[in-house]
Amino acid sequence: MTPPVEAQPIVHLDHTNFNTFTLGIPNVVVDFWAEWCGPCRMFAPIFEETSKEYPEIQFCKCNSDDNQGIAQELCIASIPTVLFIKNKTVVKVQVGLVSQEKFREELNEVFRS
């Protein structure tokens, strides 16, 4: 699958489409979050805004409360947790709230270096 030429909308993942996106697209970032999580709510606009700057990456969100099986399988113990997936492999895990600048640095390190 070739990378998109323009930013794609953020996809919400669940058990029906998780593997399709994480195993079928070369560059994927998944934000595990929950409604009740304050840091998750603070990170959400950073994630959304930054996604527009990286059209070669598919940005996804996965509600860890609604998808506990996926979260357990991936050993997601704290939220927000962001998985950086390159060619079907988790190459970086970011746990906790980070600034937009730090998030960009991590995206550049993983996908643009």
Summary of the structure (lengths in Angstrom):
residues: 113
radius of gyration: 12.8
end to end distance: 20.5
largest distance: 36.2
contacts: 321
relative contact order: 0.22
helix: 35%
strand: 25%
